[in-house]
Amino acid sequence: MTWLDDITRRIADTHGLDAASLGLEPGDADTLLDLAGIAAHSTGERTNAPLLCHVLGRARALGVPLEDLARTVRAAVDAT
């Protein structure tokens, strides 16, 4: 079990959530890490990486597919 798996299970157990609903889909980790890298490197502010991931998570919770969000972020960076 990885650290992320363990902390996900602990969060789920502590807050009465289904751990499976918090897990990453195949490929999502790579996409999120890529977007976090874009946020940090394109702005020069490392703190933008976790903050963007938070925003992406909230948008995902509202039903926006991660690939759509990734296209939006990449297009915004390409436009600058």
PDB file with one MODEL, atoms N, CA, C and O in Angstrom:
MODEL        1
ATOM      1  N   MET A   1       0.858  -1.182   0.000  1.00  0.00           N
ATOM      2  CA  MET A   1       0.000   0.000   0.000  1.00  0.00           C
ATOM      3  C   MET A   1       0.899   1.239   0.000  1.00  0.00           C
ATOM      4  O   MET A   1       1.874   1.314   0.748  1.00  0.00           O
ATOM      5  N   THR A   2       0.559   2.192  -0.839  1.00  0.00           N
ATOM      6  CA  THR A   2       1.341   3.425  -0.901  1.00  0.00           C
ATOM      7  C   THR A   2       0.860   4.410   0.156  1.00  0.00           C
ATOM      8  O   THR A   2      -0.207   4.244   0.746  1.00  0.00           O
ATOM      9  N   TRP A   3       1.668   5.431   0.380  1.00  0.00           N
ATOM     10  CA  TRP A   3       1.287   6.481   1.319  1.00  0.00           C
ATOM     11  C   TRP A   3      -0.043   7.094   0.902  1.00  0.00           C
ATOM     12  O   TRP A   3      -0.906   7.326   1.749  1.00  0.00           O
ATOM     13  N   LEU A   4      -0.224   7.359  -0.381  1.00  0.00           N
ATOM     14  CA  LEU A   4      -1.466   7.971  -0.847  1.00  0.00           C
ATOM     15  C   LEU A   4      -2.664   7.062  -0.603  1.00  0.00           C
ATOM     16  O   LEU A   4      -3.728   7.529  -0.196  1.00  0.00           O
ATOM     17  N   ASP A   5      -2.495   5.774  -0.848  1.00  0.00           N
ATOM     18  CA  ASP A   5      -3.577   4.823  -0.562  1.00  0.00           C
ATOM     19  C   ASP A   5      -3.932   4.841   0.923  1.00  0.00           C
ATOM     20  O   ASP A   5      -5.107   4.847   1.291  1.00  0.00           O
ATOM     21  N   ASP A   6      -2.910   4.849   1.764  1.00  0.00           N
ATOM     22  CA  ASP A   6      -3.128   4.828   3.208  1.00  0.00           C
ATOM     23  C   ASP A   6      -3.838   6.099   3.677  1.00  0.00           C
ATOM     24  O   ASP A   6      -4.809   6.023   4.429  1.00  0.00           O
ATOM     25  N   ILE A   7      -3.361   7.261   3.240  1.00  0.00           N
ATOM     26  CA  ILE A   7      -3.986   8.509   3.695  1.00  0.00           C
ATOM     27  C   ILE A   7      -5.402   8.645   3.137  1.00  0.00           C
ATOM     28  O   ILE A   7      -6.282   9.194   3.799  1.00  0.00           O
ATOM     29  N   THR A   8      -5.622   8.145   1.919  1.00  0.00           N
ATOM     30  CA  THR A   8      -6.975   8.167   1.343  1.00  0.00           C
ATOM     31  C   THR A   8      -7.915   7.326   2.194  1.00  0.00           C
ATOM     32  O   THR A   8      -9.036   7.742   2.486  1.00  0.00           O
ATOM     33  N   ARG A   9      -7.456   6.140   2.591  1.00  0.00           N
ATOM     34  CA  ARG A   9      -8.276   5.267   3.434  1.00  0.00           C
ATOM     35  C   ARG A   9      -8.549   5.925   4.782  1.00  0.00           C
ATOM     36  O   ARG A   9      -9.670   5.862   5.288  1.00  0.00           O
ATOM     37  N   ARG A  10      -7.537   6.553   5.362  1.00  0.00           N
ATOM     38  CA  ARG A  10      -7.713   7.216   6.660  1.00  0.00           C
ATOM     39  C   ARG A  10      -8.693   8.380   6.562  1.00  0.00           C
ATOM     40  O   ARG A  10      -9.534   8.561   7.443  1.00  0.00           O
ATOM     41  N   ILE A  11      -8.589   9.158   5.508  1.00  0.00           N
ATOM     42  CA  ILE A  11      -9.535  10.276   5.307  1.00  0.00           C
ATOM     43  C   ILE A  11     -10.947   9.730   5.184  1.00  0.00           C
ATOM     44  O   ILE A  11     -11.876  10.236   5.813  1.00  0.00           O
ATOM     45  N   ALA A  12     -11.100   8.690   4.369  1.00  0.00           N
ATOM     46  CA  ALA A  12     -12.426   8.100   4.177  1.00  0.00           C
ATOM     47  C   ALA A  12     -12.980   7.560   5.487  1.00  0.00           C
ATOM     48  O   ALA A  12     -14.129   7.834   5.835  1.00  0.00           O
ATOM     49  N   ASP A  13     -12.181   6.802   6.208  1.00  0.00           N
ATOM     50  CA  ASP A  13     -12.636   6.221   7.476  1.00  0.00           C
ATOM     51  C   ASP A  13     -12.999   7.304   8.487  1.00  0.00           C
ATOM     52  O   ASP A  13     -14.022   7.207   9.165  1.00  0.00           O
ATOM     53  N   THR A  14     -12.173   8.322   8.588  1.00  0.00           N
ATOM     54  CA  THR A  14     -12.387   9.373   9.577  1.00  0.00           C
ATOM     55  C   THR A  14     -13.634  10.195   9.288  1.00  0.00           C
ATOM     56  O   THR A  14     -14.317  10.648  10.206  1.00  0.00           O
ATOM     57  N   HIS A  15     -13.923  10.383   8.005  1.00  0.00           N
ATOM     58  CA  HIS A  15     -15.009  11.288   7.636  1.00  0.00           C
ATOM     59  C   HIS A  15     -16.230  10.568   7.055  1.00  0.00           C
ATOM     60  O   HIS A  15     -17.114  11.201   6.477  1.00  0.00           O
ATOM     61  N   GLY A  16     -16.272   9.266   7.211  1.00  0.00           N
ATOM     62  CA  GLY A  16     -17.441   8.505   6.785  1.00  0.00           C
ATOM     63  C   GLY A  16     -17.650   8.491   5.280  1.00  0.00           C
ATOM     64  O   GLY A  16     -18.785   8.529   4.804  1.00  0.00           O
ATOM     65  N   LEU A  17     -16.552   8.436   4.530  1.00  0.00           N
ATOM     66  CA  LEU A  17     -16.632   8.437   3.070  1.00  0.00           C
ATOM     67  C   LEU A  17     -16.241   7.076   2.523  1.00  0.00           C
ATOM     68  O   LEU A  17     -15.610   6.272   3.210  1.00  0.00           O
ATOM     69  N   ASP A  18     -16.618   6.833   1.295  1.00  0.00           N
ATOM     70  CA  ASP A  18     -16.226   5.615   0.597  1.00  0.00           C
ATOM     71  C   ASP A  18     -14.847   5.853  -0.016  1.00  0.00           C
ATOM     72  O   ASP A  18     -14.695   6.706  -0.890  1.00  0.00           O
ATOM     73  N   ALA A  19     -13.846   5.105   0.437  1.00  0.00           N
ATOM     74  CA  ALA A  19     -12.477   5.299  -0.042  1.00  0.00           C
ATOM     75  C   ALA A  19     -12.376   5.121  -1.549  1.00  0.00           C
ATOM     76  O   ALA A  19     -11.592   5.810  -2.201  1.00  0.00           O
ATOM     77  N   ALA A  20     -13.151   4.214  -2.107  1.00  0.00           N
ATOM     78  CA  ALA A  20     -13.101   3.990  -3.559  1.00  0.00           C
ATOM     79  C   ALA A  20     -13.522   5.228  -4.338  1.00  0.00           C
ATOM     80  O   ALA A  20     -13.036   5.463  -5.444  1.00  0.00           O
ATOM     81  N   SER A  21     -14.421   6.017  -3.768  1.00  0.00           N
ATOM     82  CA  SER A  21     -14.882   7.216  -4.476  1.00  0.00           C
ATOM     83  C   SER A  21     -13.833   8.327  -4.462  1.00  0.00           C
ATOM     84  O   SER A  21     -13.942   9.290  -5.220  1.00  0.00           O
ATOM     85  N   LEU A  22     -12.825   8.198  -3.610  1.00  0.00           N
ATOM     86  CA  LEU A  22     -11.765   9.204  -3.523  1.00  0.00           C
ATOM     87  C   LEU A  22     -10.550   8.843  -4.365  1.00  0.00           C
ATOM     88  O   LEU A  22      -9.679   9.686  -4.582  1.00  0.00           O
ATOM     89  N   GLY A  23     -10.478   7.617  -4.838  1.00  0.00           N
ATOM     90  CA  GLY A  23      -9.301   7.139  -5.558  1.00  0.00           C
ATOM     91  C   GLY A  23      -9.138   7.773  -6.927  1.00  0.00           C
ATOM     92  O   GLY A  23     -10.073   8.339  -7.494  1.00  0.00           O
ATOM     93  N   LEU A  24      -7.933   7.660  -7.434  1.00  0.00           N
ATOM     94  CA  LEU A  24      -7.621   8.176  -8.758  1.00  0.00           C
ATOM     95  C   LEU A  24      -7.936   7.139  -9.821  1.00  0.00           C
ATOM     96  O   LEU A  24      -7.671   5.950  -9.645  1.00  0.00           O
ATOM     97  N   GLU A  25      -8.499   7.596 -10.914  1.00  0.00           N
ATOM     98  CA  GLU A  25      -8.706   6.720 -12.063  1.00  0.00           C
ATOM     99  C   GLU A  25      -7.356   6.500 -12.743  1.00  0.00           C
ATOM    100  O   GLU A  25      -6.453   7.322 -12.593  1.00  0.00           O
ATOM    101  N   PRO A  26      -7.204   5.401 -13.489  1.00  0.00           N
ATOM    102  CA  PRO A  26      -5.941   5.188 -14.206  1.00  0.00           C
ATOM    103  C   PRO A  26      -5.610   6.397 -15.095  1.00  0.00           C
ATOM    104  O   PRO A  26      -6.464   6.872 -15.844  1.00  0.00           O
ATOM    105  N   GLY A  27      -4.415   6.872 -15.011  1.00  0.00           N
ATOM    106  CA  GLY A  27      -3.987   8.012 -15.808  1.00  0.00           C
ATOM    107  C   GLY A  27      -4.201   9.357 -15.154  1.00  0.00           C
ATOM    108  O   GLY A  27      -3.550  10.333 -15.529  1.00  0.00           O
ATOM    109  N   ASP A  28      -5.108   9.435 -14.173  1.00  0.00           N
ATOM    110  CA  ASP A  28      -5.391  10.719 -13.522  1.00  0.00           C
ATOM    111  C   ASP A  28      -4.178  11.263 -12.783  1.00  0.00           C
ATOM    112  O   ASP A  28      -3.944  12.472 -12.787  1.00  0.00           O
ATOM    113  N   ALA A  29      -3.405  10.391 -12.151  1.00  0.00           N
ATOM    114  CA  ALA A  29      -2.230  10.855 -11.418  1.00  0.00           C
ATOM    115  C   ALA A  29      -1.254  11.539 -12.367  1.00  0.00           C
ATOM    116  O   ALA A  29      -0.719  12.602 -12.054  1.00  0.00           O
ATOM    117  N   ASP A  30      -1.025  10.931 -13.521  1.00  0.00           N
ATOM    118  CA  ASP A  30      -0.115  11.529 -14.497  1.00  0.00           C
ATOM    119  C   ASP A  30      -0.633  12.875 -14.981  1.00  0.00           C
ATOM    120  O   ASP A  30       0.137  13.827 -15.115  1.00  0.00           O
ATOM    121  N   THR A  31      -1.929  12.960 -15.244  1.00  0.00           N
ATOM    122  CA  THR A  31      -2.520  14.217 -15.699  1.00  0.00           C
ATOM    123  C   THR A  31      -2.403  15.292 -14.633  1.00  0.00           C
ATOM    124  O   THR A  31      -2.020  16.425 -14.925  1.00  0.00           O
ATOM    125  N   LEU A  32      -2.732  14.938 -13.395  1.00  0.00           N
ATOM    126  CA  LEU A  32      -2.654  15.917 -12.304  1.00  0.00           C
ATOM    127  C   LEU A  32      -1.221  16.381 -12.058  1.00  0.00           C
ATOM    128  O   LEU A  32      -0.984  17.565 -11.820  1.00  0.00           O
ATOM    129  N   LEU A  33      -0.269  15.455 -12.115  1.00  0.00           N
ATOM    130  CA  LEU A  33       1.126  15.838 -11.929  1.00  0.00           C
ATOM    131  C   LEU A  33       1.604  16.743 -13.067  1.00  0.00           C
ATOM    132  O   LEU A  33       2.361  17.686 -12.836  1.00  0.00           O
ATOM    133  N   ASP A  34       1.167  16.458 -14.280  1.00  0.00           N
ATOM    134  CA  ASP A  34       1.518  17.308 -15.418  1.00  0.00           C
ATOM    135  C   ASP A  34       0.942  18.708 -15.241  1.00  0.00           C
ATOM    136  O   ASP A  34       1.642  19.699 -15.451  1.00  0.00           O
ATOM    137  N   LEU A  35      -0.322  18.795 -14.858  1.00  0.00           N
ATOM    138  CA  LEU A  35      -0.960  20.097 -14.669  1.00  0.00           C
ATOM    139  C   LEU A  35      -0.339  20.857 -13.505  1.00  0.00           C
ATOM    140  O   LEU A  35      -0.183  22.076 -13.569  1.00  0.00           O
ATOM    141  N   ALA A  36       0.015  20.143 -12.446  1.00  0.00           N
ATOM    142  CA  ALA A  36       0.695  20.795 -11.320  1.00  0.00           C
ATOM    143  C   ALA A  36       2.041  21.354 -11.771  1.00  0.00           C
ATOM    144  O   ALA A  36       2.426  22.454 -11.375  1.00  0.00           O
ATOM    145  N   GLY A  37       2.748  20.599 -12.596  1.00  0.00           N
ATOM    146  CA  GLY A  37       4.015  21.083 -13.131  1.00  0.00           C
ATOM    147  C   GLY A  37       3.837  22.308 -13.998  1.00  0.00           C
ATOM    148  O   GLY A  37       4.630  23.248 -13.929  1.00  0.00           O
ATOM    149  N   ILE A  38       2.800  22.301 -14.814  1.00  0.00           N
ATOM    150  CA  ILE A  38       2.502  23.465 -15.655  1.00  0.00           C
ATOM    151  C   ILE A  38       2.229  24.678 -14.777  1.00  0.00           C
ATOM    152  O   ILE A  38       2.744  25.766 -15.034  1.00  0.00           O
ATOM    153  N   ALA A  39       1.416  24.487 -13.739  1.00  0.00           N
ATOM    154  CA  ALA A  39       1.079  25.600 -12.843  1.00  0.00           C
ATOM    155  C   ALA A  39       2.324  26.181 -12.186  1.00  0.00           C
ATOM    156  O   ALA A  39       2.483  27.399 -12.100  1.00  0.00           O
ATOM    157  N   ALA A  40       3.195  25.309 -11.730  1.00  0.00           N
ATOM    158  CA  ALA A  40       4.405  25.776 -11.036  1.00  0.00           C
ATOM    159  C   ALA A  40       5.390  26.427 -11.994  1.00  0.00           C
ATOM    160  O   ALA A  40       5.924  27.496 -11.700  1.00  0.00           O
ATOM    161  N   HIS A  41       5.633  25.802 -13.123  1.00  0.00           N
ATOM    162  CA  HIS A  41       6.674  26.282 -14.032  1.00  0.00           C
ATOM    163  C   HIS A  41       6.242  27.467 -14.877  1.00  0.00           C
ATOM    164  O   HIS A  41       7.051  28.347 -15.167  1.00  0.00           O
ATOM    165  N   SER A  42       4.980  27.500 -15.275  1.00  0.00           N
ATOM    166  CA  SER A  42       4.550  28.610 -16.137  1.00  0.00           C
ATOM    167  C   SER A  42       4.380  29.909 -15.355  1.00  0.00           C
ATOM    168  O   SER A  42       4.407  30.998 -15.929  1.00  0.00           O
ATOM    169  N   THR A  43       4.206  29.785 -14.044  1.00  0.00           N
ATOM    170  CA  THR A  43       4.005  30.986 -13.226  1.00  0.00           C
ATOM    171  C   THR A  43       5.213  31.331 -12.371  1.00  0.00           C
ATOM    172  O   THR A  43       5.331  32.450 -11.872  1.00  0.00           O
ATOM    173  N   GLY A  44       6.110  30.362 -12.204  1.00  0.00           N
ATOM    174  CA  GLY A  44       7.253  30.573 -11.322  1.00  0.00           C
ATOM    175  C   GLY A  44       6.891  30.492  -9.853  1.00  0.00           C
ATOM    176  O   GLY A  44       7.717  30.797  -8.992  1.00  0.00           O
ATOM    177  N   GLU A  45       5.682  30.089  -9.561  1.00  0.00           N
ATOM    178  CA  GLU A  45       5.199  29.978  -8.172  1.00  0.00           C
ATOM    179  C   GLU A  45       4.832  28.525  -7.886  1.00  0.00           C
ATOM    180  O   GLU A  45       3.801  28.038  -8.348  1.00  0.00           O
ATOM    181  N   ARG A  46       5.677  27.836  -7.125  1.00  0.00           N
ATOM    182  CA  ARG A  46       5.419  26.430  -6.809  1.00  0.00           C
ATOM    183  C   ARG A  46       4.107  26.239  -6.077  1.00  0.00           C
ATOM    184  O   ARG A  46       3.474  25.191  -6.207  1.00  0.00           O
ATOM    185  N   THR A  47       3.692  27.225  -5.317  1.00  0.00           N
ATOM    186  CA  THR A  47       2.448  27.083  -4.549  1.00  0.00           C
ATOM    187  C   THR A  47       1.224  26.979  -5.449  1.00  0.00           C
ATOM    188  O   THR A  47       0.175  26.512  -5.005  1.00  0.00           O
ATOM    189  N   ASN A  48       1.336  27.403  -6.701  1.00  0.00           N
ATOM    190  CA  ASN A  48       0.200  27.288  -7.617  1.00  0.00           C
ATOM    191  C   ASN A  48      -0.124  25.833  -7.951  1.00  0.00           C
ATOM    192  O   ASN A  48      -1.256  25.529  -8.327  1.00  0.00           O
ATOM    193  N   ALA A  49       0.848  24.930  -7.821  1.00  0.00           N
ATOM    194  CA  ALA A  49       0.611  23.521  -8.145  1.00  0.00           C
ATOM    195  C   ALA A  49      -0.456  22.893  -7.243  1.00  0.00           C
ATOM    196  O   ALA A  49      -1.454  22.389  -7.757  1.00  0.00           O
ATOM    197  N   PRO A  50      -0.283  22.905  -5.923  1.00  0.00           N
ATOM    198  CA  PRO A  50      -1.325  22.295  -5.091  1.00  0.00           C
ATOM    199  C   PRO A  50      -2.634  23.083  -5.112  1.00  0.00           C
ATOM    200  O   PRO A  50      -3.714  22.508  -4.985  1.00  0.00           O
ATOM    201  N   LEU A  51      -2.530  24.385  -5.271  1.00  0.00           N
ATOM    202  CA  LEU A  51      -3.759  25.183  -5.308  1.00  0.00           C
ATOM    203  C   LEU A  51      -4.566  24.885  -6.566  1.00  0.00           C
ATOM    204  O   LEU A  51      -5.793  24.808  -6.511  1.00  0.00           O
ATOM    205  N   LEU A  52      -3.885  24.715  -7.702  1.00  0.00           N
ATOM    206  CA  LEU A  52      -4.595  24.332  -8.920  1.00  0.00           C
ATOM    207  C   LEU A  52      -5.232  22.961  -8.742  1.00  0.00           C
ATOM    208  O   LEU A  52      -6.370  22.747  -9.160  1.00  0.00           O
ATOM    209  N   CYS A  53      -4.509  22.031  -8.127  1.00  0.00           N
ATOM    210  CA  CYS A  53      -5.082  20.697  -7.911  1.00  0.00           C
ATOM    211  C   CYS A  53      -6.341  20.761  -7.046  1.00  0.00           C
ATOM    212  O   CYS A  53      -7.279  19.992  -7.254  1.00  0.00           O
ATOM    213  N   HIS A  54      -6.359  21.670  -6.087  1.00  0.00           N
ATOM    214  CA  HIS A  54      -7.562  21.858  -5.272  1.00  0.00           C
ATOM    215  C   HIS A  54      -8.719  22.354  -6.151  1.00  0.00           C
ATOM    216  O   HIS A  54      -9.830  21.828  -6.079  1.00  0.00           O
ATOM    217  N   VAL A  55      -8.450  23.358  -6.968  1.00  0.00           N
ATOM    218  CA  VAL A  55      -9.484  23.891  -7.869  1.00  0.00           C
ATOM    219  C   VAL A  55      -9.974  22.796  -8.820  1.00  0.00           C
ATOM    220  O   VAL A  55     -11.175  22.655  -9.045  1.00  0.00           O
ATOM    221  N   LEU A  56      -9.049  22.033  -9.368  1.00  0.00           N
ATOM    222  CA  LEU A  56      -9.433  20.940 -10.265  1.00  0.00           C
ATOM    223  C   LEU A  56     -10.294  19.917  -9.540  1.00  0.00           C
ATOM    224  O   LEU A  56     -11.271  19.418 -10.099  1.00  0.00           O
ATOM    225  N   GLY A  57      -9.940  19.602  -8.303  1.00  0.00           N
ATOM    226  CA  GLY A  57     -10.741  18.652  -7.527  1.00  0.00           C
ATOM    227  C   GLY A  57     -12.152  19.147  -7.279  1.00  0.00           C
ATOM    228  O   GLY A  57     -13.113  18.380  -7.337  1.00  0.00           O
ATOM    229  N   ARG A  58     -12.267  20.426  -7.003  1.00  0.00           N
ATOM    230  CA  ARG A  58     -13.613  20.985  -6.788  1.00  0.00           C
ATOM    231  C   ARG A  58     -14.417  20.959  -8.075  1.00  0.00           C
ATOM    232  O   ARG A  58     -15.611  20.659  -8.063  1.00  0.00           O
ATOM    233  N   ALA A  59     -13.758  21.275  -9.195  1.00  0.00           N
ATOM    234  CA  ALA A  59     -14.455  21.228 -10.490  1.00  0.00           C
ATOM    235  C   ALA A  59     -14.853  19.801 -10.835  1.00  0.00           C
ATOM    236  O   ALA A  59     -15.937  19.575 -11.374  1.00  0.00           O
ATOM    237  N   ARG A  60     -13.986  18.830 -10.529  1.00  0.00           N
ATOM    238  CA  ARG A  60     -14.318  17.425 -10.751  1.00  0.00           C
ATOM    239  C   ARG A  60     -15.521  17.027  -9.911  1.00  0.00           C
ATOM    240  O   ARG A  60     -16.402  16.311 -10.387  1.00  0.00           O
ATOM    241  N   ALA A  61     -15.565  17.486  -8.665  1.00  0.00           N
ATOM    242  CA  ALA A  61     -16.686  17.150  -7.788  1.00  0.00           C
ATOM    243  C   ALA A  61     -18.001  17.686  -8.340  1.00  0.00           C
ATOM    244  O   ALA A  61     -19.071  17.157  -8.040  1.00  0.00           O
ATOM    245  N   LEU A  62     -17.917  18.724  -9.135  1.00  0.00           N
ATOM    246  CA  LEU A  62     -19.113  19.299  -9.752  1.00  0.00           C
ATOM    247  C   LEU A  62     -19.405  18.679 -11.114  1.00  0.00           C
ATOM    248  O   LEU A  62     -20.328  19.101 -11.810  1.00  0.00           O
ATOM    249  N   GLY A  63     -18.612  17.672 -11.492  1.00  0.00           N
ATOM    250  CA  GLY A  63     -18.924  16.888 -12.680  1.00  0.00           C
ATOM    251  C   GLY A  63     -18.123  17.183 -13.936  1.00  0.00           C
ATOM    252  O   GLY A  63     -18.390  16.582 -14.977  1.00  0.00           O
ATOM    253  N   VAL A  64     -17.159  18.077 -13.879  1.00  0.00           N
ATOM    254  CA  VAL A  64     -16.375  18.385 -15.074  1.00  0.00           C
ATOM    255  C   VAL A  64     -15.295  17.311 -15.238  1.00  0.00           C
ATOM    256  O   VAL A  64     -14.533  17.066 -14.302  1.00  0.00           O
ATOM    257  N   PRO A  65     -15.215  16.674 -16.393  1.00  0.00           N
ATOM    258  CA  PRO A  65     -14.193  15.643 -16.605  1.00  0.00           C
ATOM    259  C   PRO A  65     -12.778  16.226 -16.528  1.00  0.00           C
ATOM    260  O   PRO A  65     -12.533  17.354 -16.957  1.00  0.00           O
ATOM    261  N   LEU A  66     -11.864  15.445 -15.979  1.00  0.00           N
ATOM    262  CA  LEU A  66     -10.491  15.902 -15.818  1.00  0.00           C
ATOM    263  C   LEU A  66      -9.859  16.260 -17.157  1.00  0.00           C
ATOM    264  O   LEU A  66      -9.122  17.242 -17.240  1.00  0.00           O
ATOM    265  N   GLU A  67     -10.126  15.498 -18.190  1.00  0.00           N
ATOM    266  CA  GLU A  67      -9.533  15.808 -19.497  1.00  0.00           C
ATOM    267  C   GLU A  67     -10.009  17.164 -20.019  1.00  0.00           C
ATOM    268  O   GLU A  67      -9.238  17.880 -20.658  1.00  0.00           O
ATOM    269  N   ASP A  68     -11.255  17.524 -19.760  1.00  0.00           N
ATOM    270  CA  ASP A  68     -11.749  18.854 -20.153  1.00  0.00           C
ATOM    271  C   ASP A  68     -11.024  19.947 -19.378  1.00  0.00           C
ATOM    272  O   ASP A  68     -10.655  20.981 -19.934  1.00  0.00           O
ATOM    273  N   LEU A  69     -10.828  19.704 -18.098  1.00  0.00           N
ATOM    274  CA  LEU A  69     -10.110  20.671 -17.269  1.00  0.00           C
ATOM    275  C   LEU A  69      -8.659  20.805 -17.727  1.00  0.00           C
ATOM    276  O   LEU A  69      -8.113  21.908 -17.769  1.00  0.00           O
ATOM    277  N   ALA A  70      -8.042  19.678 -18.069  1.00  0.00           N
ATOM    278  CA  ALA A  70      -6.654  19.699 -18.543  1.00  0.00           C
ATOM    279  C   ALA A  70      -6.545  20.515 -19.829  1.00  0.00           C
ATOM    280  O   ALA A  70      -5.611  21.303 -19.979  1.00  0.00           O
ATOM    281  N   ARG A  71      -7.475  20.340 -20.748  1.00  0.00           N
ATOM    282  CA  ARG A  71      -7.465  21.120 -21.990  1.00  0.00           C
ATOM    283  C   ARG A  71      -7.578  22.609 -21.693  1.00  0.00           C
ATOM    284  O   ARG A  71      -6.902  23.421 -22.325  1.00  0.00           O
ATOM    285  N   THR A  72      -8.422  22.972 -20.743  1.00  0.00           N
ATOM    286  CA  THR A  72      -8.607  24.379 -20.374  1.00  0.00           C
ATOM    287  C   THR A  72      -7.326  24.971 -19.816  1.00  0.00           C
ATOM    288  O   THR A  72      -6.922  26.067 -20.203  1.00  0.00           O
ATOM    289  N   VAL A  73      -6.685  24.245 -18.904  1.00  0.00           N
ATOM    290  CA  VAL A  73      -5.445  24.731 -18.296  1.00  0.00           C
ATOM    291  C   VAL A  73      -4.359  24.867 -19.350  1.00  0.00           C
ATOM    292  O   VAL A  73      -3.672  25.887 -19.412  1.00  0.00           O
ATOM    293  N   ARG A  74      -4.202  23.841 -20.177  1.00  0.00           N
ATOM    294  CA  ARG A  74      -3.157  23.885 -21.214  1.00  0.00           C
ATOM    295  C   ARG A  74      -3.414  25.008 -22.213  1.00  0.00           C
ATOM    296  O   ARG A  74      -2.472  25.676 -22.640  1.00  0.00           O
ATOM    297  N   ALA A  75      -4.656  25.226 -22.590  1.00  0.00           N
ATOM    298  CA  ALA A  75      -4.987  26.305 -23.528  1.00  0.00           C
ATOM    299  C   ALA A  75      -4.693  27.662 -22.925  1.00  0.00           C
ATOM    300  O   ALA A  75      -4.210  28.564 -23.609  1.00  0.00           O
ATOM    301  N   ALA A  76      -4.989  27.804 -21.634  1.00  0.00           N
ATOM    302  CA  ALA A  76      -4.720  29.084 -20.955  1.00  0.00           C
ATOM    303  C   ALA A  76      -3.231  29.385 -20.931  1.00  0.00           C
ATOM    304  O   ALA A  76      -2.821  30.529 -21.125  1.00  0.00           O
ATOM    305  N   VAL A  77      -2.423  28.362 -20.694  1.00  0.00           N
ATOM    306  CA  VAL A  77      -0.967  28.552 -20.654  1.00  0.00           C
ATOM    307  C   VAL A  77      -0.449  28.830 -22.056  1.00  0.00           C
ATOM    308  O   VAL A  77       0.422  29.680 -22.239  1.00  0.00           O
ATOM    309  N   ASP A  78      -0.977  28.122 -23.044  1.00  0.00           N
ATOM    310  CA  ASP A  78      -0.546  28.337 -24.428  1.00  0.00           C
ATOM    311  C   ASP A  78      -0.900  29.740 -24.923  1.00  0.00           C
ATOM    312  O   ASP A  78      -0.219  30.296 -25.785  1.00  0.00           O
ATOM    313  N   ALA A  79      -1.975  30.304 -24.366  1.00  0.00           N
ATOM    314  CA  ALA A  79      -2.427  31.647 -24.797  1.00  0.00           C
ATOM    315  C   ALA A  79      -1.564  32.758 -24.237  1.00  0.00           C
ATOM    316  O   ALA A  79      -1.634  33.894 -24.707  1.00  0.00           O
ATOM    317  N   THR A  80      -0.744  32.446 -23.232  1.00  0.00           N
ATOM    318  CA  THR A  80       0.083  33.499 -22.634  1.00  0.00           C
ATOM    319  C   THR A  80       1.428  33.613 -23.298  1.00  0.00           C
ATOM    320  O   THR A  80       2.240  34.453 -22.910  1.00  0.00           O
TER     321      THR A  80
ENDMDL
END
